[in-house]
Amino acid sequence: MSERDAEHQVAGEWRSRLLELPRFNKRIILISFDFLLLTLALWIALSIRYNAAFVPTSWPNTLALIAGPVISVATFAAFGLYRFVTRYLGYRGHTRIIGCIWLSVLIWSLVVFMSGQLGVPRSVVLGYGVLASLLIAGSREVAAMILESTGVQLADLPISVERKPVIIFGAGQLGVQLLEALRRGNNRNVVAFVDTEPSLWRQYISGVKVHRPDRLAGLIERHQVGEILVALPDDRRRERRRVLKDLQAHPVEVLILPGVEDVTSGRISVTDLRPVDVNDLLGRDKVPPHGELLNRKTLGKSVLVTGAGGSIGSELVRQILRNGPRRLVLLDVSEAALYRIEDEIQETVKTLRPDVPRPEIVGVLGTVLDQPLLREVIVGNEIEVIYHAAAYKHVPIVEQNPVYGLRNNTLGTAVLVECAKAAGVELVVLISTDKAVRPTNVMGASKRLAELVLQAAAANGGPTIFTMVRFGNVLDSSGSVVKKFRRQIRSGGPVTVTHPEIIRYFMSIPEAAELVIQAGAMAEGGDVFVLDMGEPVRIDDLARLMVRLSGFDVRSAENPDGDIAITYTGLRSGEKLYEELLIGANTKATEHPRIWRSDEPFLPAEELEIELARLKAALDVRDYAAMQAVLLRTVEGYTVKGTEETSEATDRPAASWTPPTRTLH
């Protein structure tokens, strides 16, 4: 590190420590600094008047002179000057500084003359006022230049431009950045800040006052506000989610700004203000990833991702690419999906920095059921790590087509495990689901049976580590209810919810993929990793929020003039009111606060092989009763909420039966 870089680093650390001081401490520092500057201004005025360095001649004279700075500081405090945020003082703050100084000069001159200290010339009084104004206002400007990271100069729009009154929710750095951007050339006029931080209340930032959240309704009515701009950064995501929900009660449009890192880098502008999305309401506070965990099983490795064109698979590919693999092999049965992700990744590789190694990208069109193809792909590409995301996952579709669901999800996993073990692959990670826990549908049962395949393989030993990661719904996946609701709202409704009490866990696709990679890095063999999904969400509440966020009212018996109705269609075949993440209660913490390790029962490999052979035989002849018998014997907690046979169903399971018992180990 050069000497200049070291100086910049020290300056940056000093600035950060100063900014992180409690507001009370900052005020004490500012008051002390003001007192010193005011004293200096008075001493300079006296020295200029007497053409020599001034030295007081008596204690009464000294006290009369000290009274000047004391009265000025007291005047600043009385008129709220210390409630202004120094970095964002603005024209209003400078005007108040000058007014307070000359008022304090007037008061001080009266005190001096009334006390009989007539040795203070009038030119000193005037000189003190001028110098104090220059020094105090100048000190604020210097502080702003030192502390303000962006250094953007504000410029108001011409008076002739009509500006829409808006409120910014969030008076931190992001909110101030937004205010400055609006003043540089936007037709919005910020009339107030609102923030939940008590230390900011009644402060002024660039001339705009910060208010408590409970004043919001009054501010909206007083200023005729039609728009609230939310400027809360990612590290306040939990608070942002709560604020956005509260704002639904107010008759205003709500727009949100991306994270502060995007603003300061200059990659976005005010035009990036966007309507609130459901992701903002369901997103959680970010937990910084463990870099070592992300790289442990990806850096320099040859990695295979099955189902690479799917929602989770494609995000795994994107994140693995950032972690420096040697080779990245993309396997998908869909030609269109494979083309999209391979084309995207090839373009991304071209944009990598010159010092970053460019991995080899290999696209493979095929299915995990094709054993010769899998063997060729794994051996030919020297695969070391496999992320197995290929699966049929839509509950109603798999329920109506159990043959294909079980063949792909369970037998396909068994084929992959056999090929990986034979080739000595280092790590295999199965992407599982919360629906695998005590399932009431074929999809969940097929995924639990796939987990059992990996657990049995791990119990048999060998160099390959087999593990699985279980989590709930991800936002904006191909089967996400969020996409369905958006489509229904665009078409004017109604929005269909299966049951008013149904709840689900939600997680963003990037967070899920990031946690999957980190969980795989901690695997020891046979681990069932469970991701912390946060609080469950009522789907009915989600539907109502999405209608409101789209600018519509929900039509109901209480509001017959609403825009979009919500209707309840009843639980679908195999669907539960709620999902679980654990079969047992034996969980342990890991290196990551949002990843848990669960010890769960499994079948010995010998018994499982027999059951898989029976399942394959049943699938080959489409014997639904035999298929279900296998699931009931092998999948703990599996129950069949049988559906009526209909002539329209071409691949539907038969009615339920009493299962035989089987001991799990």
PEMO-V513219 format. One record per residue. PSI is psi in radians with two decimals (999 if undefined). D_LAST is the distance of its C-alpha to the last C-alpha in whole Angstrom. Layout:
psi=PSI d_last=D_LAST
psi=PSI d_last=D_LAST
This chain:
psi=2.28 d_last=58
psi=2.89 d_last=62
psi=-0.66 d_last=64
psi=-0.74 d_last=64
psi=-0.68 d_last=61
psi=-0.71 d_last=60
psi=-0.72 d_last=63
psi=-0.69 d_last=61
psi=-0.76 d_last=58
psi=-0.76 d_last=60
psi=-0.71 d_last=61
psi=-0.71 d_last=58
psi=-0.69 d_last=56
psi=-0.76 d_last=59
psi=-0.72 d_last=60
psi=-0.76 d_last=56
psi=-0.67 d_last=56
psi=-0.73 d_last=59
psi=-0.49 d_last=58
psi=-0.08 d_last=55
psi=2.59 d_last=57
psi=2.62 d_last=57
psi=-0.60 d_last=60
psi=-0.76 d_last=62
psi=-0.69 d_last=62
psi=-0.69 d_last=63
psi=-0.70 d_last=66
psi=-0.76 d_last=67
psi=-0.76 d_last=67
psi=-0.73 d_last=69
psi=-0.77 d_last=72
psi=-0.74 d_last=72
psi=-0.73 d_last=73
psi=-0.74 d_last=75
psi=-0.74 d_last=77
psi=-0.75 d_last=78
psi=-0.70 d_last=79
psi=-0.70 d_last=81
psi=-0.74 d_last=83
psi=-0.72 d_last=83
psi=-0.77 d_last=85
psi=-0.72 d_last=87
psi=-0.73 d_last=88
psi=-0.74 d_last=89
psi=-0.73 d_last=91
psi=-0.71 d_last=93
psi=-0.70 d_last=93
psi=-0.72 d_last=95
psi=-0.72 d_last=97
psi=0.02 d_last=99
psi=0.57 d_last=98
psi=2.78 d_last=97
psi=2.11 d_last=93
psi=2.38 d_last=93
psi=2.12 d_last=93
psi=2.55 d_last=93
psi=-0.27 d_last=96
psi=2.83 d_last=95
psi=-0.77 d_last=93
psi=-0.69 d_last=94
psi=-0.69 d_last=94
psi=-0.78 d_last=90
psi=-0.66 d_last=89
psi=-0.63 d_last=90
psi=-0.71 d_last=89
psi=-0.49 d_last=86
psi=-0.53 d_last=86
psi=-1.04 d_last=86
psi=-0.66 d_last=82
psi=-0.78 d_last=81
psi=-0.67 d_last=82
psi=-0.81 d_last=81
psi=-0.73 d_last=77
psi=-0.65 d_last=78
psi=-0.72 d_last=79
psi=-0.82 d_last=76
psi=-0.73 d_last=73
psi=-0.58 d_last=75
psi=0.28 d_last=75
psi=0.33 d_last=72
psi=-0.53 d_last=72
psi=0.02 d_last=69
psi=-0.17 d_last=67
psi=2.49 d_last=67
psi=2.07 d_last=64
psi=-0.70 d_last=67
psi=-0.45 d_last=65
psi=0.90 d_last=66
psi=-0.87 d_last=69
psi=3.10 d_last=71
psi=-0.63 d_last=74
psi=-0.70 d_last=74
psi=-0.73 d_last=73
psi=-0.67 d_last=76
psi=-0.74 d_last=78
psi=-0.63 d_last=77
psi=-0.89 d_last=78
psi=-0.75 d_last=81
psi=-0.74 d_last=82
psi=-0.68 d_last=81
psi=-0.82 d_last=82
psi=-0.51 d_last=86
psi=-0.74 d_last=85
psi=-0.60 d_last=84
psi=-0.74 d_last=88
psi=-0.80 d_last=90
psi=-0.74 d_last=88
psi=-0.73 d_last=89
psi=-0.67 d_last=92
psi=-0.72 d_last=93
psi=-0.77 d_last=92
psi=-0.85 d_last=94
psi=-0.63 d_last=97
psi=-0.41 d_last=97
psi=-0.08 d_last=96
psi=0.09 d_last=99
psi=1.35 d_last=98
psi=0.10 d_last=100
psi=0.06 d_last=100
psi=1.91 d_last=97
psi=2.68 d_last=99
psi=-0.53 d_last=98
psi=-0.52 d_last=97
psi=-0.69 d_last=94
psi=-0.83 d_last=92
psi=-0.75 d_last=92
psi=-0.68 d_last=91
psi=-0.75 d_last=88
psi=-0.77 d_last=87
psi=-0.87 d_last=87
psi=-0.69 d_last=86
psi=-0.74 d_last=83
psi=-0.78 d_last=82
psi=-0.80 d_last=82
psi=-0.78 d_last=80
psi=-0.84 d_last=77
psi=-0.70 d_last=77
psi=-0.67 d_last=77
psi=-0.62 d_last=74
psi=-0.68 d_last=72
psi=-0.74 d_last=72
psi=-0.76 d_last=71
psi=-0.70 d_last=68
psi=-0.72 d_last=67
psi=-0.62 d_last=68
psi=-0.75 d_last=66
psi=-0.53 d_last=63
psi=2.02 d_last=63
psi=-0.54 d_last=60
psi=-0.59 d_last=62
psi=0.48 d_last=65
psi=2.31 d_last=66
psi=2.32 d_last=69
psi=2.53 d_last=70
psi=2.09 d_last=72
psi=2.69 d_last=73
psi=2.78 d_last=73
psi=2.60 d_last=77
psi=-0.50 d_last=78
psi=-0.30 d_last=79
psi=2.19 d_last=75
psi=2.21 d_last=74
psi=2.44 d_last=70
psi=2.23 d_last=68
psi=2.28 d_last=67
psi=2.81 d_last=63
psi=2.38 d_last=61
psi=2.13 d_last=58
psi=1.88 d_last=55
psi=1.83 d_last=54
psi=0.39 d_last=57
psi=-2.82 d_last=55
psi=-0.71 d_last=56
psi=-0.72 d_last=55
psi=-0.69 d_last=57
psi=-0.70 d_last=60
psi=-0.73 d_last=59
psi=-0.75 d_last=59
psi=-0.80 d_last=62
psi=-0.70 d_last=64
psi=-0.69 d_last=63
psi=-0.68 d_last=64
psi=-0.36 d_last=68
psi=-0.25 d_last=68
psi=0.74 d_last=69
psi=2.71 d_last=67
psi=0.36 d_last=68
psi=2.50 d_last=66
psi=2.01 d_last=67
psi=2.01 d_last=65
psi=-0.28 d_last=66
psi=2.68 d_last=64
psi=2.60 d_last=60
psi=2.38 d_last=58
psi=2.68 d_last=55
psi=-0.11 d_last=52
psi=1.97 d_last=53
psi=-0.56 d_last=56
psi=-0.28 d_last=58
psi=-0.28 d_last=59
psi=2.38 d_last=60
psi=0.06 d_last=64
psi=2.81 d_last=64
psi=2.27 d_last=66
psi=1.98 d_last=65
psi=0.69 d_last=67
psi=0.02 d_last=69
psi=2.26 d_last=66
psi=2.52 d_last=65
psi=2.24 d_last=62
psi=2.82 d_last=61
psi=2.66 d_last=58
psi=-0.55 d_last=56
psi=-0.09 d_last=57
psi=0.00 d_last=60
psi=-0.79 d_last=59
psi=-0.75 d_last=60
psi=-0.67 d_last=64
psi=-0.71 d_last=64
psi=-0.77 d_last=63
psi=-0.74 d_last=66
psi=-0.72 d_last=68
psi=0.08 d_last=68
psi=0.86 d_last=67
psi=2.29 d_last=64
psi=0.00 d_last=62
psi=2.33 d_last=60
psi=2.25 d_last=57
psi=2.05 d_last=56
psi=2.13 d_last=53
psi=1.12 d_last=53
psi=2.21 d_last=50
psi=3.03 d_last=48
psi=-0.52 d_last=44
psi=-0.06 d_last=44
psi=0.60 d_last=45
psi=-0.70 d_last=42
psi=-0.76 d_last=41
psi=-0.71 d_last=44
psi=-0.71 d_last=46
psi=-0.75 d_last=43
psi=-0.72 d_last=44
psi=-0.76 d_last=48
psi=-0.67 d_last=48
psi=-0.71 d_last=46
psi=-0.59 d_last=49
psi=-0.27 d_last=52
psi=-0.35 d_last=51
psi=-0.20 d_last=53
psi=2.51 d_last=56
psi=1.05 d_last=58
psi=2.78 d_last=58
psi=2.39 d_last=57
psi=2.17 d_last=54
psi=2.68 d_last=54
psi=2.59 d_last=51
psi=2.48 d_last=52
psi=-3.11 d_last=50
psi=2.77 d_last=49
psi=-0.51 d_last=51
psi=-0.53 d_last=50
psi=-0.64 d_last=51
psi=-0.87 d_last=55
psi=-0.44 d_last=56
psi=-0.17 d_last=55
psi=0.20 d_last=58
psi=-0.25 d_last=55
psi=2.97 d_last=56
psi=-3.02 d_last=59
psi=-0.45 d_last=59
psi=-0.24 d_last=59
psi=-0.02 d_last=55
psi=2.28 d_last=55
psi=2.77 d_last=53
psi=2.68 d_last=52
psi=2.34 d_last=49
psi=2.78 d_last=46
psi=-0.51 d_last=42
psi=-0.59 d_last=41
psi=-0.54 d_last=43
psi=-0.50 d_last=42
psi=-0.25 d_last=38
psi=2.66 d_last=38
psi=2.92 d_last=37
psi=2.40 d_last=38
psi=2.46 d_last=37
psi=2.10 d_last=35
psi=2.34 d_last=37
psi=2.68 d_last=35
psi=1.90 d_last=34
psi=-0.66 d_last=36
psi=-0.65 d_last=34
psi=-0.69 d_last=31
psi=-0.62 d_last=33
psi=-0.32 d_last=34
psi=-0.72 d_last=31
psi=0.29 d_last=30
psi=-0.67 d_last=33
psi=2.08 d_last=36
psi=0.16 d_last=38
psi=2.77 d_last=34
psi=2.01 d_last=34
psi=2.38 d_last=32
psi=2.28 d_last=31
psi=2.03 d_last=31
psi=2.63 d_last=30
psi=0.63 d_last=31
psi=-0.32 d_last=34
psi=-0.06 d_last=36
psi=-3.11 d_last=34
psi=-0.94 d_last=34
psi=-0.74 d_last=31
psi=-0.78 d_last=32
psi=-0.62 d_last=35
psi=-0.62 d_last=35
psi=-0.75 d_last=33
psi=-0.80 d_last=35
psi=-0.77 d_last=38
psi=-0.65 d_last=36
psi=-0.69 d_last=35
psi=-0.66 d_last=39
psi=-0.27 d_last=40
psi=0.27 d_last=38
psi=0.86 d_last=39
psi=2.76 d_last=37
psi=-0.69 d_last=39
psi=2.50 d_last=38
psi=1.99 d_last=37
psi=2.21 d_last=36
psi=2.07 d_last=35
psi=2.23 d_last=34
psi=2.58 d_last=34
psi=-0.30 d_last=35
psi=2.12 d_last=38
psi=-0.76 d_last=41
psi=-0.78 d_last=42
psi=-0.72 d_last=39
psi=-0.72 d_last=39
psi=-0.78 d_last=43
psi=-0.86 d_last=43
psi=-0.64 d_last=41
psi=-0.73 d_last=42
psi=-0.75 d_last=46
psi=-0.78 d_last=45
psi=-0.68 d_last=43
psi=-0.69 d_last=46
psi=-0.68 d_last=48
psi=-0.71 d_last=46
psi=-0.66 d_last=46
psi=-0.45 d_last=50
psi=-0.03 d_last=50
psi=2.60 d_last=49
psi=2.64 d_last=51
psi=-0.53 d_last=52
psi=-0.10 d_last=51
psi=2.19 d_last=47
psi=2.40 d_last=46
psi=2.00 d_last=46
psi=2.72 d_last=42
psi=2.29 d_last=42
psi=2.20 d_last=41
psi=2.14 d_last=40
psi=2.29 d_last=40
psi=2.16 d_last=38
psi=2.05 d_last=38
psi=-3.14 d_last=35
psi=2.68 d_last=32
psi=-0.18 d_last=28
psi=-0.24 d_last=28
psi=1.62 d_last=31
psi=-0.78 d_last=29
psi=-0.70 d_last=33
psi=-0.81 d_last=34
psi=-0.78 d_last=30
psi=-0.73 d_last=31
psi=-0.74 d_last=34
psi=-0.81 d_last=34
psi=-0.82 d_last=31
psi=-0.80 d_last=33
psi=-0.52 d_last=37
psi=0.15 d_last=36
psi=0.85 d_last=34
psi=2.31 d_last=32
psi=-0.54 d_last=30
psi=2.38 d_last=28
psi=2.27 d_last=27
psi=1.98 d_last=26
psi=1.68 d_last=25
psi=-0.05 d_last=27
psi=2.11 d_last=28
psi=2.63 d_last=26
psi=2.22 d_last=28
psi=-0.08 d_last=27
psi=1.98 d_last=30
psi=-0.92 d_last=28
psi=-0.66 d_last=31
psi=-0.79 d_last=32
psi=-0.58 d_last=28
psi=-0.62 d_last=28
psi=-0.30 d_last=31
psi=1.10 d_last=30
psi=-0.50 d_last=27
psi=-0.88 d_last=27
psi=-0.61 d_last=28
psi=-0.83 d_last=26
psi=-0.68 d_last=23
psi=-0.81 d_last=25
psi=-0.90 d_last=26
psi=-0.71 d_last=23
psi=-1.00 d_last=20
psi=-0.59 d_last=21
psi=-0.70 d_last=24
psi=-0.71 d_last=21
psi=-0.71 d_last=20
psi=-0.80 d_last=23
psi=-0.76 d_last=24
psi=-0.75 d_last=20
psi=-0.78 d_last=22
psi=-0.72 d_last=25
psi=-0.71 d_last=24
psi=-0.71 d_last=22
psi=-0.56 d_last=25
psi=-0.06 d_last=28
psi=0.59 d_last=26
psi=2.50 d_last=26
psi=-0.76 d_last=26
psi=2.37 d_last=24
psi=2.16 d_last=22
psi=2.10 d_last=22
psi=2.26 d_last=21
psi=1.94 d_last=23
psi=-2.89 d_last=20
psi=2.70 d_last=21
psi=-0.35 d_last=21
psi=-0.14 d_last=21
psi=-0.16 d_last=18
psi=2.04 d_last=16
psi=1.03 d_last=16
psi=2.66 d_last=19
psi=0.26 d_last=22
psi=2.82 d_last=23
psi=-0.66 d_last=23
psi=-0.87 d_last=23
psi=-0.72 d_last=20
psi=-0.69 d_last=18
psi=-0.62 d_last=19
psi=-0.64 d_last=18
psi=-0.68 d_last=15
psi=-0.60 d_last=14
psi=-0.68 d_last=16
psi=-0.75 d_last=14
psi=-0.61 d_last=11
psi=-0.79 d_last=14
psi=-0.70 d_last=14
psi=-0.73 d_last=11
psi=-0.72 d_last=10
psi=-0.69 d_last=14
psi=-0.68 d_last=14
psi=-0.44 d_last=11
psi=-0.16 d_last=14
psi=-3.10 d_last=16
psi=2.97 d_last=20
psi=-0.38 d_last=23
psi=2.29 d_last=21
psi=2.13 d_last=20
psi=2.27 d_last=18
psi=2.90 d_last=17
psi=2.63 d_last=18
psi=2.16 d_last=20
psi=2.27 d_last=20
psi=3.04 d_last=23
psi=-2.58 d_last=26
psi=2.58 d_last=29
psi=2.47 d_last=31
psi=2.39 d_last=35
psi=0.40 d_last=37
psi=3.05 d_last=35
psi=-0.51 d_last=36
psi=0.31 d_last=34
psi=2.40 d_last=35
psi=-0.43 d_last=37
psi=-0.79 d_last=39
psi=-0.69 d_last=41
psi=-0.79 d_last=41
psi=-0.71 d_last=43
psi=-0.78 d_last=45
psi=-0.74 d_last=46
psi=-0.65 d_last=47
psi=-0.73 d_last=49
psi=-0.58 d_last=51
psi=0.08 d_last=52
psi=0.11 d_last=53
psi=-3.09 d_last=50
psi=2.80 d_last=48
psi=2.22 d_last=45
psi=2.20 d_last=42
psi=2.38 d_last=39
psi=-0.68 d_last=37
psi=2.43 d_last=36
psi=-0.32 d_last=38
psi=0.06 d_last=35
psi=2.39 d_last=33
psi=2.68 d_last=32
psi=2.71 d_last=30
psi=2.51 d_last=29
psi=2.58 d_last=31
psi=2.58 d_last=32
psi=2.65 d_last=34
psi=-0.81 d_last=34
psi=-0.70 d_last=35
psi=-0.74 d_last=33
psi=-0.81 d_last=30
psi=-0.72 d_last=30
psi=-0.73 d_last=31
psi=-0.60 d_last=28
psi=-0.80 d_last=26
psi=-0.74 d_last=28
psi=-0.65 d_last=28
psi=-0.77 d_last=24
psi=-0.58 d_last=24
psi=-0.38 d_last=26
psi=0.00 d_last=24
psi=2.49 d_last=20
psi=-0.26 d_last=19
psi=2.04 d_last=16
psi=0.11 d_last=13
psi=2.45 d_last=15
psi=1.83 d_last=15
psi=2.39 d_last=19
psi=2.25 d_last=20
psi=2.44 d_last=24
psi=1.96 d_last=26
psi=-0.01 d_last=28
psi=-2.66 d_last=30
psi=2.47 d_last=32
psi=2.76 d_last=31
psi=2.29 d_last=34
psi=2.19 d_last=36
psi=-0.56 d_last=36
psi=-0.75 d_last=40
psi=-0.70 d_last=41
psi=-0.77 d_last=40
psi=-0.76 d_last=42
psi=-0.70 d_last=45
psi=-0.72 d_last=45
psi=-0.65 d_last=45
psi=-0.80 d_last=48
psi=-0.72 d_last=50
psi=-0.37 d_last=49
psi=0.06 d_last=51
psi=0.26 d_last=54
psi=2.85 d_last=54
psi=2.58 d_last=54
psi=2.24 d_last=51
psi=2.24 d_last=53
psi=3.14 d_last=52
psi=-0.63 d_last=54
psi=-0.43 d_last=55
psi=1.28 d_last=56
psi=-0.29 d_last=57
psi=0.16 d_last=59
psi=2.97 d_last=56
psi=-0.79 d_last=55
psi=2.27 d_last=52
psi=2.72 d_last=50
psi=2.18 d_last=46
psi=2.66 d_last=45
psi=2.18 d_last=41
psi=-0.15 d_last=40
psi=2.63 d_last=37
psi=2.41 d_last=33
psi=2.93 d_last=33
psi=2.17 d_last=30
psi=0.03 d_last=27
psi=2.47 d_last=28
psi=2.77 d_last=27
psi=-0.55 d_last=29
psi=2.73 d_last=27
psi=2.75 d_last=24
psi=2.83 d_last=21
psi=-0.28 d_last=20
psi=2.46 d_last=16
psi=-0.80 d_last=13
psi=-3.00 d_last=13
psi=0.18 d_last=16
psi=1.50 d_last=15
psi=2.66 d_last=17
psi=2.58 d_last=19
psi=2.76 d_last=23
psi=-2.94 d_last=24
psi=-0.38 d_last=27
psi=2.33 d_last=28
psi=-0.27 d_last=29
psi=0.25 d_last=27
psi=2.22 d_last=24
psi=2.60 d_last=21
psi=2.27 d_last=18
psi=2.32 d_last=15
psi=2.05 d_last=11
psi=2.73 d_last=9
psi=2.73 d_last=5
psi=2.89 d_last=5
psi=2.46 d_last=6
psi=2.65 d_last=7
psi=-0.67 d_last=11
psi=-0.79 d_last=12
psi=-0.70 d_last=11
psi=-0.67 d_last=12
psi=-0.70 d_last=15
psi=-0.79 d_last=16
psi=-0.67 d_last=15
psi=-0.64 d_last=17
psi=-0.72 d_last=20
psi=-0.70 d_last=20
psi=-0.78 d_last=20
psi=-0.72 d_last=23
psi=-0.72 d_last=25
psi=-0.69 d_last=25
psi=-0.67 d_last=26
psi=-0.58 d_last=29
psi=0.12 d_last=30
psi=0.82 d_last=30
psi=1.67 d_last=28
psi=-0.66 d_last=27
psi=-0.72 d_last=25
psi=-0.66 d_last=23
psi=-0.86 d_last=22
psi=-0.57 d_last=21
psi=-0.72 d_last=19
psi=-0.80 d_last=17
psi=-0.72 d_last=16
psi=-0.52 d_last=16
psi=-0.54 d_last=13
psi=-0.55 d_last=11
psi=1.94 d_last=12
psi=2.28 d_last=11
psi=-0.01 d_last=15
psi=2.23 d_last=17
psi=2.64 d_last=20
psi=1.94 d_last=23
psi=1.31 d_last=26
psi=2.56 d_last=28
psi=2.75 d_last=32
psi=2.47 d_last=35
psi=2.40 d_last=36
psi=2.69 d_last=39
psi=-0.29 d_last=41
psi=-0.35 d_last=41
psi=2.20 d_last=37
psi=-0.26 d_last=37
psi=1.04 d_last=33
psi=2.44 d_last=31
psi=2.70 d_last=28
psi=3.14 d_last=29
psi=2.95 d_last=29
psi=2.92 d_last=26
psi=3.02 d_last=24
psi=2.06 d_last=22
psi=2.61 d_last=18
psi=2.84 d_last=16
psi=2.70 d_last=13
psi=2.31 d_last=10
psi=2.25 d_last=7
psi=2.54 d_last=4
psi=999 d_last=0
